[in-house]
Amino acid sequence: MDDLLNALADKGVRGETPTRDEALAVLRTSDDDLLDVVAAAGKVRRRWFGRRVKLNYLVNLKSGLCPEDCSYCSQRLGSRTGILKYSWLQPDEAAEAAAAGVRGGAKRVCVVASGRGPSDRDVSRVSETIEAIKERNAQVEVCACLGLLADGQAERLRRAGADAYNHNLNTSEATYGDICTTHTYEDRVSTVERARGAGLSPCSGLIAGMGESDEDLVDVVFSLRDLDADSVPVNFLLPFEGTPLADEWNMTPQRALRILAMVRFVCPDVEVRLAAGREVHLRSLQPLALYLANSLFLGDYLTSEGQAGKADLEMIRDAGFVVEDAATTTLPGHRHRHRHGQRADDGGGPDGADGPDGVHEADGAGAVSAGSRAGGADAVADRPARPHERVAVRRRGAGTELPPNA
């Protein structure tokens, strides 16, 4: 085991990808080896991202009433989950919601709308929203997530000021038809490629815990690596009541950490983001996940509640990490230059000012300190969680009269 983990850490520090067999071996390590796995993957995370944690904030522009049948989704066709349902937020409403996340320390705002994909009118509406957000917070990154893109739509979003586009692959190509029948895996790949071709930073990730095999997890992560995604959100299934996967409570904190470690080894120099389900499935082991992921969502998600934003900030601080500020480039310099077509000697990106272990100087001086106030996490670490048999549905923030959790 030591030989495997040392080899994986060495490869990751050099920016090399492990073999499929090595990635599978990480998922099949025992709980007794868990801290060794986290330590090895933590060396890779520290090499490329130091102690920085990037905060992201979700704004749900249009909630519910989706015509697609994705089995995991609370907004799916026929869902009986009882989530918030509302049509498009006005640009000023969305900008106000985004500002709450920025005040909490988020450097990226993700604007999301349910549906198969945007109409040209929808793209115009979202473009106005992006412009309104940027007008209030010029430095904030904006990532759009609107479903499947048609020709020319990614270019329009880029011209409006979007920095990135998210469209998750979610699971392996071999099993995609088991979770969705109204669009294909190839449709998703095509949208990520359209976004990348338009100059948007490609953001694409996965959902673990839907009954997939180890091989499925390795397949989708290698596919994300092949797509050259800059950021990889790792979601853990939230089994909403009223969806076909409501009974899929099969994730333990240890399993979740092994999955995150595998993603880090396969995508060593990529932004790996803790996403939905982290509170429910990692529970009291959430701080250990920060040694693997360099990014997380602050506060609530699209249709479910997260832990208190202040608790997120305290967790980051107590674990010895710092919140990445808006002036710091998240990606290592070589990836940043590759994405933006810069010359190798132009100083762009963190590689231009690496300290020991690849830590950018802004890691300390350019970071903001994490806030205070503790948040609780239920934890029984040796079995899958079934917290009250129910996922907490979001009832605050965007689309409501109540203040957001940020």
LUMKE-566293 format. One record per residue (C-alpha): residue in three letters; residue number from 1; x, y, z. Coordinates in pm, 1 decimal, always signed. Last residue first. Layout:
BEGIN
[marza "Ala" NUM [X Y Z]]
...
This chain:
BEGIN
[marza "Ala" 406 [-2410.8 +3282.4 +291.5]]
[marza "Asn" 405 [-2746.5 +3137.2 +390.1]]
[marza "Pro" 404 [-2986.3 +3363.9 +207.7]]
[marza "Pro" 403 [-3232.7 +3611.3 +365.7]]
[marza "Leu" 402 [-3600.8 +3516.1 +348.6]]
[marza "Glu" 401 [-3847.4 +3662.0 +96.8]]
[marza "Thr" 400 [-3805.8 +3365.7 -136.8]]
[marza "Gly" 399 [-3691.1 +3298.7 -494.6]]
[marza "Ala" 398 [-3322.1 +3320.4 -406.9]]
[marza "Gly" 397 [-3255.6 +3281.3 -33.3]]
[marza "Arg" 396 [-3461.6 +3064.5 +196.8]]
[marza "Arg" 395 [-3676.9 +2748.5 +183.6]]
[marza "Arg" 394 [-3416.0 +2497.1 +65.4]]
[marza "Val" 393 [-3530.2 +2136.7 +108.6]]
[marza "Ala" 392 [-3366.0 +1938.9 +390.2]]
[marza "Val" 391 [-3308.2 +1582.8 +265.8]]
[marza "Arg" 390 [-3527.0 +1327.0 +443.5]]
[marza "Glu" 389 [-3495.5 +984.6 +604.1]]
[marza "His" 388 [-3434.2 +1163.1 +935.9]]
[marza "Pro" 387 [-3063.6 +1156.1 +852.6]]
[marza "Arg" 386 [-3007.9 +823.7 +672.7]]
[marza "Ala" 385 [-2630.8 +803.4 +689.7]]
[marza "Pro" 384 [-2431.3 +510.4 +554.6]]
[marza "Arg" 383 [-2242.0 +319.1 +823.7]]
[marza "Asp" 382 [-1916.7 +338.5 +1020.3]]
[marza "Ala" 381 [-1874.3 +710.1 +1075.5]]
[marza "Val" 380 [-2176.6 +791.3 +1286.7]]
[marza "Ala" 379 [-2161.5 +1164.0 +1256.1]]
[marza "Asp" 378 [-2413.7 +1444.8 +1280.4]]
[marza "Ala" 377 [-2242.0 +1769.9 +1184.5]]
[marza "Gly" 376 [-2273.8 +2088.5 +1388.0]]
[marza "Gly" 375 [-2186.0 +2440.2 +1279.6]]
[marza "Ala" 374 [-1940.9 +2659.1 +1465.2]]
[marza "Arg" 373 [-1926.6 +3033.2 +1455.6]]
[marza "Ser" 372 [-1640.7 +3231.8 +1304.3]]
[marza "Gly" 371 [-1498.2 +3362.8 +978.9]]
[marza "Ala" 370 [-1214.6 +3251.8 +754.3]]
[marza "Ser" 369 [-925.8 +3489.4 +700.6]]
[marza "Val" 368 [-885.9 +3648.4 +361.7]]
[marza "Ala" 367 [-605.4 +3537.3 +135.0]]
[marza "Gly" 366 [-355.3 +3745.8 -59.4]]
[marza "Ala" 365 [-80.2 +3748.0 +201.0]]
[marza "Gly" 364 [-99.0 +3379.5 +285.5]]
[marza "Asp" 363 [-161.4 +3186.1 -32.1]]
[marza "Ala" 362 [-81.4 +3500.6 -228.6]]
[marza "Glu" 361 [+278.8 +3378.5 -239.0]]
[marza "His" 360 [+163.8 +3082.0 -445.6]]
[marza "Val" 359 [+236.6 +2744.6 -289.3]]
[marza "Gly" 358 [+414.6 +2514.3 -534.9]]
[marza "Asp" 357 [+567.1 +2298.2 -264.2]]
[marza "Pro" 356 [+774.9 +2594.5 -140.7]]
[marza "Gly" 355 [+681.1 +2925.4 -305.1]]
[marza "Asp" 354 [+550.0 +2966.4 -653.1]]
[marza "Ala" 353 [+529.9 +3311.3 -804.1]]
[marza "Gly" 352 [+494.4 +3268.6 -1180.6]]
[marza "Asp" 351 [+343.2 +2924.3 -1130.4]]
[marza "Pro" 350 [+43.3 +3102.5 -978.0]]
[marza "Gly" 349 [-99.4 +3237.8 -1302.4]]
[marza "Gly" 348 [+33.7 +3469.2 -1567.7]]
[marza "Gly" 347 [+396.2 +3571.6 -1538.5]]
[marza "Asp" 346 [+429.6 +3640.4 -1909.4]]
[marza "Asp" 345 [+710.3 +3390.2 -1972.7]]
[marza "Ala" 344 [+505.6 +3094.2 -2097.9]]
[marza "Arg" 343 [+309.7 +3315.7 -2330.7]]
[marza "Gln" 342 [-62.9 +3342.3 -2267.8]]
[marza "Gly" 341 [-330.2 +3156.3 -2459.7]]
[marza "His" 340 [-595.0 +3196.9 -2189.3]]
[marza "Arg" 339 [-661.1 +2829.7 -2114.3]]
[marza "His" 338 [-302.2 +2717.9 -2160.4]]
[marza "Arg" 337 [-173.1 +3012.1 -1957.6]]
[marza "His" 336 [-406.6 +2927.7 -1670.6]]
[marza "Arg" 335 [-317.3 +2560.6 -1687.7]]
[marza "His" 334 [+57.1 +2634.6 -1677.9]]
[marza "Gly" 333 [+12.5 +2891.7 -1403.9]]
[marza "Pro" 332 [-169.9 +2668.6 -1160.0]]
[marza "Leu" 331 [-542.6 +2740.5 -1145.6]]
[marza "Thr" 330 [-698.2 +2967.5 -883.9]]
[marza "Thr" 329 [-553.3 +3301.7 -985.8]]
[marza "Thr" 328 [-543.8 +3524.9 -679.0]]
[marza "Ala" 327 [-698.6 +3872.9 -688.9]]
[marza "Ala" 326 [-1043.1 +3753.1 -578.0]]
[marza "Asp" 325 [-917.3 +3605.5 -252.5]]
[marza "Glu" 324 [-869.8 +3239.1 -165.6]]
[marza "Val" 323 [-1000.7 +3152.7 +179.7]]
[marza "Val" 322 [-730.8 +3013.5 +406.2]]
[marza "Phe" 321 [-663.4 +2663.8 +538.6]]
[marza "Gly" 320 [-551.9 +2537.2 +879.7]]
[marza "Ala" 319 [-842.2 +2300.6 +952.3]]
[marza "Asp" 318 [-983.8 +2551.6 +1200.9]]
[marza "Arg" 317 [-994.0 +2823.7 +937.3]]
[marza "Ile" 316 [-1175.7 +2618.2 +675.5]]
[marza "Met" 315 [-1422.4 +2482.2 +931.2]]
[marza "Glu" 314 [-1484.4 +2834.1 +1060.3]]
[marza "Leu" 313 [-1568.4 +2954.8 +713.0]]
[marza "Asp" 312 [-1808.0 +2667.6 +646.6]]
[marza "Ala" 311 [-1972.1 +2727.7 +985.8]]
[marza "Lys" 310 [-2026.6 +3089.9 +890.2]]
[marza "Gly" 309 [-2200.0 +2975.9 +572.4]]
[marza "Ala" 308 [-2438.3 +2764.0 +779.1]]
[marza "Gln" 307 [-2461.6 +2404.5 +660.6]]
[marza "Gly" 306 [-2622.4 +2337.7 +327.5]]
[marza "Glu" 305 [-2993.0 +2346.3 +246.4]]
[marza "Ser" 304 [-3139.1 +2182.9 -60.8]]
[marza "Thr" 303 [-3290.4 +2309.5 -388.1]]
[marza "Leu" 302 [-3001.2 +2479.6 -563.8]]
[marza "Tyr" 301 [-2741.5 +2455.1 -287.1]]
[marza "Asp" 300 [-2706.4 +2643.6 +41.7]]
[marza "Gly" 299 [-2400.2 +2788.4 +214.6]]
[marza "Leu" 298 [-2062.9 +2820.0 +42.4]]
[marza "Phe" 297 [-1979.8 +2574.9 -234.2]]
[marza "Leu" 296 [-1632.9 +2426.8 -211.3]]
[marza "Ser" 295 [-1281.7 +2449.3 -355.5]]
[marza "Asn" 294 [-935.1 +2307.1 -296.5]]
[marza "Ala" 293 [-1042.0 +1944.4 -255.3]]
[marza "Leu" 292 [-816.6 +1676.2 -103.9]]
[marza "Tyr" 291 [-692.1 +1818.6 +228.9]]
[marza "Leu" 290 [-1023.5 +2003.6 +250.8]]
[marza "Ala" 289 [-1196.0 +1664.7 +261.7]]
[marza "Leu" 288 [-1045.0 +1604.4 +605.7]]
[marza "Pro" 287 [-1250.0 +1899.0 +736.7]]
[marza "Gln" 286 [-1574.4 +1726.9 +625.5]]
[marza "Leu" 285 [-1509.5 +1420.2 +844.5]]
[marza "Ser" 284 [-1786.1 +1512.7 +1092.0]]
[marza "Arg" 283 [-2051.6 +1462.8 +823.5]]
[marza "Leu" 282 [-1896.8 +1339.1 +500.3]]
[marza "His" 281 [-2231.3 +1212.0 +368.5]]
[marza "Val" 280 [-2489.6 +1471.5 +471.2]]
[marza "Glu" 279 [-2262.1 +1776.4 +482.1]]
[marza "Arg" 278 [-2089.3 +1690.4 +152.6]]
[marza "Gly" 277 [-2413.6 +1623.8 -29.9]]
[marza "Ala" 276 [-2379.8 +1894.4 -291.5]]
[marza "Ala" 275 [-2030.5 +2010.9 -386.8]]
[marza "Leu" 274 [-1671.8 +1983.1 -271.2]]
[marza "Arg" 273 [-1475.9 +2120.3 -564.5]]
[marza "Val" 272 [-1160.4 +1988.4 -730.1]]
[marza "Glu" 271 [-984.9 +2270.3 -916.8]]
[marza "Val" 270 [-744.1 +2088.8 -1148.1]]
[marza "Asp" 269 [-369.2 +2030.8 -1109.8]]
[marza "Pro" 268 [-384.9 +1671.3 -983.8]]
[marza "Cys" 267 [-685.4 +1546.9 -1182.5]]
[marza "Val" 266 [-644.1 +1166.8 -1162.3]]
[marza "Phe" 265 [-485.7 +1180.4 -814.2]]
[marza "Arg" 264 [-733.1 +1441.8 -692.7]]
[marza "Val" 263 [-1031.8 +1246.0 -824.2]]
[marza "Met" 262 [-907.4 +931.5 -647.2]]
[marza "Ala" 261 [-867.5 +1123.9 -323.2]]
[marza "Leu" 260 [-1221.0 +1260.4 -351.0]]
[marza "Ile" 259 [-1357.1 +909.2 -404.8]]
[marza "Arg" 258 [-1159.9 +776.9 -106.6]]
[marza "Leu" 257 [-1300.0 +1059.3 +106.6]]
[marza "Ala" 256 [-1659.4 +977.2 +10.4]]
[marza "Arg" 255 [-1604.7 +607.8 +88.1]]
[marza "Gln" 254 [-1473.1 +698.1 +434.0]]
[marza "Pro" 253 [-1767.4 +928.4 +503.8]]
[marza "Thr" 252 [-2005.8 +644.9 +410.5]]
[marza "Met" 251 [-2232.0 +640.9 +103.7]]
[marza "Asn" 250 [-2515.0 +393.9 +37.7]]
[marza "Trp" 249 [-2836.1 +589.2 +97.1]]
[marza "Glu" 248 [-2995.4 +522.2 -242.8]]
[marza "Asp" 247 [-3358.7 +502.5 -125.5]]
[marza "Ala" 246 [-3478.7 +829.3 -283.5]]
[marza "Leu" 245 [-3319.0 +741.1 -618.4]]
[marza "Pro" 244 [-3643.6 +747.4 -819.3]]
[marza "Thr" 243 [-3732.8 +1094.8 -685.7]]
[marza "Gly" 242 [-4015.8 +1191.7 -447.8]]
[marza "Glu" 241 [-3796.5 +1195.8 -139.7]]
[marza "Phe" 240 [-3462.1 +1346.1 -228.4]]
[marza "Pro" 239 [-3164.3 +1110.3 -214.7]]
[marza "Leu" 238 [-2884.7 +1370.2 -204.5]]
[marza "Leu" 237 [-2616.7 +1203.3 -412.2]]
[marza "Phe" 236 [-2261.4 +1306.6 -338.2]]
[marza "Asn" 235 [-2136.7 +1579.0 -571.1]]
[marza "Val" 234 [-1774.5 +1622.3 -679.9]]
[marza "Pro" 233 [-1736.2 +1943.9 -877.8]]
[marza "Val" 232 [-1447.0 +1923.7 -1125.3]]
[marza "Ser" 231 [-1290.5 +2252.0 -1234.0]]
[marza "Asp" 230 [-1064.6 +2320.3 -1529.1]]
[marza "Ala" 229 [-1214.6 +2039.4 -1735.5]]
[marza "Asp" 228 [-970.1 +1907.8 -1996.4]]
[marza "Leu" 227 [-1230.9 +1681.4 -2159.3]]
[marza "Asp" 226 [-984.5 +1391.0 -2120.4]]
[marza "Arg" 225 [-963.0 +1460.1 -1746.2]]
[marza "Leu" 224 [-1341.7 +1458.9 -1725.0]]
[marza "Ser" 223 [-1346.1 +1128.1 -1911.3]]
[marza "Phe" 222 [-1089.0 +990.0 -1665.3]]
[marza "Val" 221 [-1320.6 +1092.7 -1382.0]]
[marza "Val" 220 [-1621.9 +932.6 -1552.2]]
[marza "Asp" 219 [-1445.6 +600.7 -1609.3]]
[marza "Val" 218 [-1298.4 +582.4 -1258.3]]
[marza "Leu" 217 [-1642.0 +627.8 -1105.3]]
[marza "Asp" 216 [-1799.3 +372.8 -1337.6]]
[marza "Glu" 215 [-1524.3 +119.1 -1258.3]]
[marza "Asp" 214 [-1589.1 +159.6 -886.3]]
[marza "Ser" 213 [-1950.4 +68.9 -957.0]]
[marza "Glu" 212 [-2251.0 +301.4 -966.1]]
[marza "Gly" 211 [-2544.0 +282.8 -726.4]]
[marza "Met" 210 [-2618.2 +655.7 -737.9]]
[marza "Gly" 209 [-2362.3 +737.8 -466.8]]
[marza "Ala" 208 [-2127.2 +966.5 -654.2]]
[marza "Ile" 207 [-2239.4 +1255.0 -874.2]]
[marza "Leu" 206 [-1985.1 +1386.6 -1120.3]]
[marza "Gly" 205 [-1810.5 +1693.1 -1254.1]]
[marza "Ser" 204 [-1780.1 +1948.4 -1529.4]]
[marza "Cys" 203 [-1653.6 +2306.6 -1538.0]]
[marza "Pro" 202 [-1506.4 +2422.8 -1867.8]]
[marza "Ser" 201 [-1352.6 +2773.1 -1859.9]]
[marza "Leu" 200 [-1533.6 +2962.4 -2133.1]]
[marza "Gly" 199 [-1332.2 +3041.3 -2445.9]]
[marza "Ala" 198 [-1602.2 +2952.4 -2696.1]]
[marza "Gly" 197 [-1440.6 +2617.3 -2771.4]]
[marza "Arg" 196 [-1448.6 +2527.1 -2401.9]]
[marza "Ala" 195 [-1821.5 +2594.5 -2383.2]]
[marza "Arg" 194 [-1892.2 +2397.2 -2700.6]]
[marza "Glu" 193 [-1681.0 +2105.8 -2571.9]]
[marza "Val" 192 [-1872.9 +2097.1 -2243.9]]
[marza "Thr" 191 [-2199.2 +2101.7 -2440.7]]
[marza "Ser" 190 [-2087.8 +1817.1 -2667.3]]
[marza "Val" 189 [-1993.3 +1600.4 -2368.6]]
[marza "Arg" 188 [-2341.2 +1648.8 -2226.1]]
[marza "Asp" 187 [-2517.6 +1557.3 -2548.2]]
[marza "Glu" 186 [-2289.8 +1252.1 -2577.3]]
[marza "Tyr" 185 [-2412.6 +1131.6 -2237.3]]
[marza "Thr" 184 [-2761.2 +1138.6 -2379.3]]
[marza "His" 183 [-3086.8 +1326.4 -2334.2]]
[marza "Thr" 182 [-3439.9 +1238.1 -2225.0]]
[marza "Thr" 181 [-3351.7 +889.7 -2096.4]]
[marza "Cys" 180 [-3162.2 +965.2 -1776.2]]
[marza "Ile" 179 [-3023.7 +764.2 -1483.2]]
[marza "Asp" 178 [-2979.0 +418.1 -1638.1]]
[marza "Gly" 177 [-2888.1 +564.1 -1978.1]]
[marza "Tyr" 176 [-2574.7 +714.2 -1821.6]]
[marza "Thr" 175 [-2445.0 +372.3 -1718.8]]
[marza "Ala" 174 [-2185.5 +302.0 -1990.3]]
[marza "Glu" 173 [-2103.0 +670.7 -2041.9]]
[marza "Ser" 172 [-1995.9 +696.6 -1680.5]]
[marza "Thr" 171 [-2166.1 +924.9 -1432.1]]
[marza "Asn" 170 [-2247.2 +1291.5 -1365.5]]
[marza "Leu" 169 [-2113.1 +1437.6 -1693.3]]
[marza "Asn" 168 [-2165.0 +1779.0 -1536.6]]
[marza "His" 167 [-2233.9 +2096.1 -1732.1]]
[marza "Asn" 166 [-2082.0 +2411.5 -1591.4]]
[marza "Tyr" 165 [-1976.1 +2711.5 -1798.5]]
[marza "Ala" 164 [-1704.4 +2958.3 -1709.2]]
[marza "Asp" 163 [-1605.5 +3324.8 -1724.8]]
[marza "Ala" 162 [-1937.2 +3479.3 -1828.9]]
[marza "Gly" 161 [-1898.0 +3843.9 -1929.1]]
[marza "Ala" 160 [-2179.0 +3902.7 -2178.7]]
[marza "Arg" 159 [-1942.6 +3819.6 -2465.3]]
[marza "Arg" 158 [-1879.5 +3478.2 -2308.5]]
[marza "Leu" 157 [-2252.9 +3413.9 -2278.0]]
[marza "Arg" 156 [-2299.0 +3496.5 -2646.2]]
[marza "Glu" 155 [-2012.5 +3266.5 -2746.4]]
[marza "Ala" 154 [-2165.7 +2982.2 -2543.7]]
[marza "Gln" 153 [-2494.7 +3033.0 -2726.9]]
[marza "Gly" 152 [-2348.2 +3015.1 -3076.4]]
[marza "Asp" 151 [-2447.3 +2658.0 -3152.5]]
[marza "Ala" 150 [-2692.5 +2515.1 -2900.3]]
[marza "Leu" 149 [-2610.0 +2455.9 -2534.7]]
[marza "Leu" 148 [-2747.8 +2178.6 -2313.1]]
[marza "Gly" 147 [-2825.7 +2286.2 -1958.3]]
[marza "Leu" 146 [-2818.0 +2636.9 -1814.3]]
[marza "Cys" 145 [-2518.3 +2642.4 -1582.8]]
[marza "Ala" 144 [-2337.4 +2975.8 -1604.0]]
[marza "Cys" 143 [-2014.8 +3048.8 -1414.6]]
[marza "Val" 142 [-1947.4 +3407.6 -1312.2]]
[marza "Glu" 141 [-1613.8 +3513.1 -1164.2]]
[marza "Val" 140 [-1625.9 +3811.6 -930.7]]
[marza "Gln" 139 [-1387.7 +4099.5 -994.4]]
[marza "Ala" 138 [-1643.5 +4352.8 -1116.5]]
[marza "Asn" 137 [-1884.6 +4306.3 -827.8]]
[marza "Arg" 136 [-2191.4 +4529.1 -870.6]]
[marza "Glu" 135 [-2161.6 +4573.8 -1247.9]]
[marza "Lys" 134 [-2045.8 +4213.1 -1280.6]]
[marza "Ile" 133 [-2369.6 +4085.4 -1129.2]]
[marza "Ala" 132 [-2582.9 +4307.7 -1352.1]]
[marza "Glu" 131 [-2386.5 +4202.5 -1663.4]]
[marza "Ile" 130 [-2435.4 +3837.1 -1574.7]]
[marza "Thr" 129 [-2808.9 +3895.7 -1528.1]]
[marza "Glu" 128 [-2839.3 +4071.3 -1863.4]]
[marza "Ser" 127 [-2661.1 +3777.2 -2027.3]]
[marza "Val" 126 [-2899.6 +3541.4 -1846.8]]
[marza "Arg" 125 [-3198.2 +3713.0 -2007.0]]
[marza "Ser" 124 [-3036.4 +3716.2 -2351.0]]
[marza "Val" 123 [-2950.0 +3346.4 -2314.8]]
[marza "Asp" 122 [-3310.7 +3278.0 -2213.7]]
[marza "Arg" 121 [-3434.2 +3455.4 -2526.8]]
[marza "Asp" 120 [-3205.2 +3235.4 -2738.0]]
[marza "Ser" 119 [-3366.3 +2937.4 -2568.0]]
[marza "Pro" 118 [-3171.7 +2774.8 -2288.2]]
[marza "Gly" 117 [-3125.6 +2401.3 -2233.6]]
[marza "Arg" 116 [-3314.6 +2102.3 -2101.2]]
[marza "Gly" 115 [-3448.0 +2299.2 -1808.2]]
[marza "Ser" 114 [-3349.8 +2432.0 -1467.9]]
[marza "Ala" 113 [-3148.3 +2751.1 -1438.5]]
[marza "Val" 112 [-2814.8 +2807.1 -1266.2]]
[marza "Val" 111 [-2597.9 +3109.8 -1198.4]]
[marza "Cys" 110 [-2270.3 +3007.0 -1033.7]]
[marza "Val" 109 [-2097.2 +3294.0 -851.4]]
[marza "Arg" 108 [-1719.9 +3269.7 -812.6]]
[marza "Lys" 107 [-1500.6 +3460.4 -565.4]]
[marza "Ala" 106 [-1716.6 +3374.5 -265.8]]
[marza "Gly" 105 [-1611.9 +3539.8 +61.4]]
[marza "Gly" 104 [-1942.5 +3581.2 +247.2]]
[marza "Arg" 103 [-1990.6 +3926.1 +96.8]]
[marza "Val" 102 [-1957.8 +3762.7 -245.6]]
[marza "Gly" 101 [-2231.9 +3516.7 -154.7]]
[marza "Ala" 100 [-2470.5 +3793.2 -50.1]]
[marza "Ala" 99 [-2383.5 +3987.0 -366.5]]
[marza "Ala" 98 [-2502.9 +3694.0 -578.4]]
[marza "Ala" 97 [-2853.2 +3719.5 -431.2]]
[marza "Glu" 96 [-2857.8 +4093.2 -500.9]]
[marza "Ala" 95 [-2739.9 +4034.4 -858.0]]
[marza "Ala" 94 [-3010.8 +3771.1 -907.4]]
[marza "Glu" 93 [-3279.3 +4010.2 -788.0]]
[marza "Asp" 92 [-3140.0 +4288.5 -1009.6]]
[marza "Pro" 91 [-3138.6 +4057.1 -1313.2]]
[marza "Gln" 90 [-3502.1 +3950.6 -1252.8]]
[marza "Leu" 89 [-3538.5 +3596.5 -1127.5]]
[marza "Trp" 88 [-3679.2 +3357.6 -1384.5]]
[marza "Ser" 87 [-3973.1 +3135.7 -1292.3]]
[marza "Tyr" 86 [-4040.7 +2982.4 -954.7]]
[marza "Lys" 85 [-4071.8 +2644.2 -788.5]]
[marza "Leu" 84 [-3934.0 +2580.3 -440.5]]
[marza "Ile" 83 [-3903.0 +2209.1 -371.9]]
[marza "Gly" 82 [-4188.9 +1976.5 -280.3]]
[marza "Thr" 81 [-4009.8 +1653.6 -370.8]]
[marza "Arg" 80 [-4281.5 +1505.1 -588.2]]
[marza "Ser" 79 [-4074.8 +1514.1 -907.7]]
[marza "Gly" 78 [-4272.2 +1435.0 -1223.7]]
[marza "Leu" 77 [-4017.5 +1584.1 -1464.8]]
[marza "Arg" 76 [-3702.5 +1651.9 -1270.8]]
[marza "Gln" 75 [-3637.8 +1940.4 -1028.6]]
[marza "Ser" 74 [-3539.4 +1714.5 -736.4]]
[marza "Cys" 73 [-3277.9 +1550.7 -958.8]]
[marza "Tyr" 72 [-3124.4 +1206.0 -912.6]]
[marza "Ser" 71 [-3335.4 +1023.8 -1172.0]]
[marza "Cys" 70 [-3271.8 +1271.7 -1454.4]]
[marza "Asp" 69 [-3611.8 +1288.3 -1631.0]]
[marza "Glu" 68 [-3589.8 +1614.7 -1827.7]]
[marza "Pro" 67 [-3888.4 +1851.0 -1864.1]]
[marza "Cys" 66 [-3776.4 +2074.7 -1572.8]]
[marza "Leu" 65 [-4053.3 +2239.0 -1369.9]]
[marza "Gly" 64 [-3827.4 +2336.6 -1079.7]]
[marza "Ser" 63 [-3629.8 +2650.6 -1001.3]]
[marza "Lys" 62 [-3524.3 +2937.0 -1224.1]]
[marza "Leu" 61 [-3229.2 +3165.1 -1139.1]]
[marza "Asn" 60 [-3084.4 +2939.2 -868.7]]
[marza "Val" 59 [-2785.8 +3135.9 -739.7]]
[marza "Leu" 58 [-2498.1 +2918.8 -618.3]]
[marza "Tyr" 57 [-2189.4 +3050.6 -441.3]]
[marza "Asn" 56 [-1829.1 +2939.2 -481.7]]
[marza "Leu" 55 [-1544.9 +2965.4 -232.2]]
[marza "Lys" 54 [-1187.7 +2880.1 -329.4]]
[marza "Val" 53 [-979.7 +2719.6 -56.3]]
[marza "Arg" 52 [-608.0 +2803.1 -43.4]]
[marza "Arg" 51 [-356.8 +2605.6 +166.7]]
[marza "Gly" 50 [-121.9 +2529.3 -123.3]]
[marza "Phe" 49 [-302.6 +2483.2 -453.0]]
[marza "Trp" 48 [-74.8 +2283.2 -684.5]]
[marza "Arg" 47 [+169.6 +2111.5 -449.6]]
[marza "Arg" 46 [-72.9 +2117.0 -155.2]]
[marza "Arg" 45 [-337.0 +1918.5 -347.5]]
[marza "Val" 44 [-75.2 +1663.4 -451.1]]
[marza "Lys" 43 [+59.4 +1623.6 -97.7]]
[marza "Gly" 42 [-299.4 +1590.7 +25.2]]
[marza "Ala" 41 [-349.0 +1293.2 -204.9]]
[marza "Ala" 40 [-80.3 +1107.3 -9.3]]
[marza "Ala" 39 [-207.4 +1223.6 +330.0]]
[marza "Val" 38 [-569.5 +1136.2 +247.8]]
[marza "Val" 37 [-468.4 +785.1 +139.3]]
[marza "Asp" 36 [-255.7 +737.4 +453.6]]
[marza "Leu" 35 [-547.6 +856.4 +664.6]]
[marza "Leu" 34 [-778.1 +602.0 +499.7]]
[marza "Asp" 33 [-552.2 +295.8 +528.5]]
[marza "Asp" 32 [-751.5 +129.8 +808.0]]
[marza "Asp" 31 [-1070.0 +210.7 +615.9]]
[marza "Ser" 30 [-945.8 -25.5 +347.4]]
[marza "Thr" 29 [-827.8 +64.5 -0.6]]
[marza "Arg" 28 [-1058.4 -28.5 -287.1]]
[marza "Leu" 27 [-1123.7 +322.2 -419.3]]
[marza "Val" 26 [-748.9 +388.3 -432.2]]
[marza "Ala" 25 [-691.7 +58.9 -617.5]]
[marza "Leu" 24 [-932.4 +167.3 -888.6]]
[marza "Ala" 23 [-720.3 +475.4 -956.1]]
[marza "Glu" 22 [-406.7 +261.7 -972.7]]
[marza "Asp" 21 [-573.7 +22.3 -1215.7]]
[marza "Arg" 20 [-684.3 +311.3 -1433.8]]
[marza "Thr" 19 [-326.9 +434.3 -1453.2]]
[marza "Pro" 18 [-224.0 +749.3 -1274.2]]
[marza "Thr" 17 [-211.7 +1091.0 -1443.6]]
[marza "Glu" 16 [+99.3 +1309.1 -1424.0]]
[marza "Gly" 15 [+119.2 +1660.4 -1282.5]]
[marza "Arg" 14 [+466.7 +1604.9 -1134.0]]
[marza "Val" 13 [+326.5 +1632.4 -781.2]]
[marza "Gly" 12 [+52.0 +1393.8 -888.9]]
[marza "Lys" 11 [+296.7 +1131.8 -1012.2]]
[marza "Asp" 10 [+494.9 +1143.6 -688.9]]
[marza "Ala" 9 [+177.6 +1118.9 -479.3]]
[marza "Leu" 8 [+55.9 +821.5 -682.1]]
[marza "Ala" 7 [+389.7 +641.9 -649.3]]
[marza "Asn" 6 [+401.5 +702.6 -274.9]]
[marza "Leu" 5 [+43.7 +577.4 -241.3]]
[marza "Leu" 4 [+112.1 +258.8 -434.6]]
[marza "Asp" 3 [+440.3 +183.1 -255.0]]
[marza "Asp" 2 [+281.5 +242.3 +85.1]]
[marza "Met" 1 [+0.0 +0.0 +0.0]]
